[in-house]
Amino acid sequence: MSSDDEDPKLKKKVVIIGNSSVGKTSLLLHYTEHRFRSTLESTIGIDYREKDLVVSNQEVHLQIWDTAGQERFKTITRSYYRNCDGIIVVYDVTQTESFEQVKGWVESVHKYAEEEVPILVIGNKIDLSSKRAVNERQGKELAKTLGTEFIETSAKTGVNINFGFEMLTKKMLLRNKKKTFSKKQKLKESDSTRRKNFWC
């Protein structure tokens, strides 16, 4: 889904996953439309939004896919892991079960997505502090164990949402540079091998 290096605006596909009712759609709406609705119907299958941003002097066009968290939609959701450039796994800090299932979501990404796809774990709904069941330290420890990035957000107040998407985008750009460098190295090695064979 990424464009050529010559294209000034890179296209990046991001998929948001996690249990149902953790606030995935609310996060996306706040990020792309700067609005919050207290009541939202559960996403059926897949929803989609776009957002342009500039990170590290690079224009990036994000194609963000919001997925359903219900078990019956997981097969559909997994199909969107392929060729994605970044993954956001969301849990609700007031729901212990949604936190406990983050590991399973990340394992699913490792199984179906490309290698080394950047993953950001988000603990959402920190505005509901009186109902909090998972503290920030637990979130950080889990992310460290899983080898992912981590932040806490509030889709209601907007805390850390822009920062989270920018963080993930930086990781995607870094991965893009590594892949480009690796391709160039392979081309050099291949060219060097051809030259040696020619003079042998």
N, C-alpha and C positions, 0 to 999 in steps of 0.2 A: 504493500500500500504506500510505500515511500516513493517519492519522486526522485529524479536524477539529481546529482549534485549541482548541476547547472541551474536547476529551478530555484529561484529565490525563496519560494515558499514551500517548505516540506509538508507533505501530508502524512499525518500519523493517526493510526487507528487505536483507540483506547476502549477497553471493555470494562464496565463496572459490574461486579458480581457480589454476591452475599445473600444471606437469608432474606426472606420476605419481611417487609415492614421495618427494615433497619434504616431507611431513609435514602436509598440510592437515587430515586427519582427526585426527591427534594434537593439533594446535593447538586444534581445535574441542572435542575431548574434555577437554583440560586446562582450557579456558576455561569450559565448561558443567558439567563434572562433577568437575573437580579431580583427574583421574587420568591416568596414562600407561601405555600398553601398548607394550612393545618390539616386539611383532610384531602387525601389523594387515594384514588382507587389503585389496587395492586396492578403492577405492570403485567400485561398479558403478552407473553412471548418476548418481544424485543421493541424498544423505543430508540429514537435516534436524535441527536442534536449535533450542531457544529459550532466551533469557536476558533477565532483567530487570535493569536498572541505572539509576542516577540520575547524570546528567551536567548540570552547570550548573543545578542545582535542578529539572531536568526528568526525570520518569519516562519511561523508554524501554523498549519491549518489542522486543528484537531477534529476528527470524526469520532464522536463519543457514543458508544452503544450502551444503553441501559437495559439490563436483563432482568427477567423474572426470577424470583428466588424460590418459587415453589418447586417441589421435587419433580412434578410432572413436566416441567419445562427444562430440566437440566440437560437433556440430550440436545435440545435446540441451542441452549447457551454454550455448550462445549464446542459446537461447530463454529462459533464466533471467535474462539481462542486462536484458530489458525490464522496466520498472517497478521495477527495484531501486534502492535508495537509497545503496548503498555497495558497493565492490568491494575485496577483498583478493587480491593476487597474491603467491603464495608461491614462493620458490625455495630450494634446498638449498645452503648455503654450501660443501658438499663436492662439489657437482656443477656444474662449469662450464657444461655444456650447459643445465641448468635455468635458470641465470642468463642465459645468452645468449638464451633464448627468452622472457624477461620482456617485452621490447619487443613481440614478436608478440602476446602475451596482452593487453597494454595497447591495442595498435592494434585488436584485436578488440572490446574494450570500447567504444572510441570509435566503432566502426562500428555496433554493435548496441544499445548502451545509450543512455539519455537524455543530453543535453548536460550537461556539468559535474558528472557523478556523481563524488563523491569516491573516489579510489583510494589504497590503502595498499599499498606494496610491502614484503614481509617476507622477510628473509634468515633462514631457519630452521636449526636444528641447530648453534648456536654452541657447544654443549657438546662437540662433536666437534672441538675446536681443533687436534688433531694432524693431522686430515684436511682442514682448511680449504683450499679452492682459490680462494675469492673473498673478498677482504678487505672490511672495512666501508667504506673509502674508495670502492671501486669501486661498491658498492651505493648510497652517497649520491650519487655522480656520475651514475649511471644514473637514479635517481629525479629528480634535478634536471633532467636532460635531458628526461625524460618528463613533468615537471610534477606529480609525485605525492609523497605523504608516504612516509617510509621509517623502518623500525626493524629491528633484528635480534632474534631470539627463540630460545628453546629450549623445545620442547614437552615435553622431559624434565624440566627443572628449573622451568619456568614463567616464566623471565625475560622480562619485557616483554610478556607476553601480555595481561594485563588493561590495561596501559597502551596497547597497540596498539588494542584494541577501543574504549577510551575516546577515544583520539585520533580514530579514524574517526567515532565517534558525534558528537563535537563538530563535525566537519566537516559531517556530515549535518544536524545541527540548524542550523548556520549557513546551509547551502543552503536549508533549509526556510524560514528567516526571510527570505532574499532572495526566494524564490519568492512568499511571502505578501505582502511589500512590493511586489513587481512587480505582483501581481494588484490590490492596492489602488490603486496608481498608475494602472493601466489603467482601473479603474472610475471613478476621479476624472476622468480625461481624457475618458472616454466620457460621463459625466454632464455635464461642462462643455460638451462639444460639443452635446449634446442641448439644453441650456439656451440656447446661442447660436443654434441653429437655430430654437428656439421663439420667440425674440424678434426674429428677423430678418423 
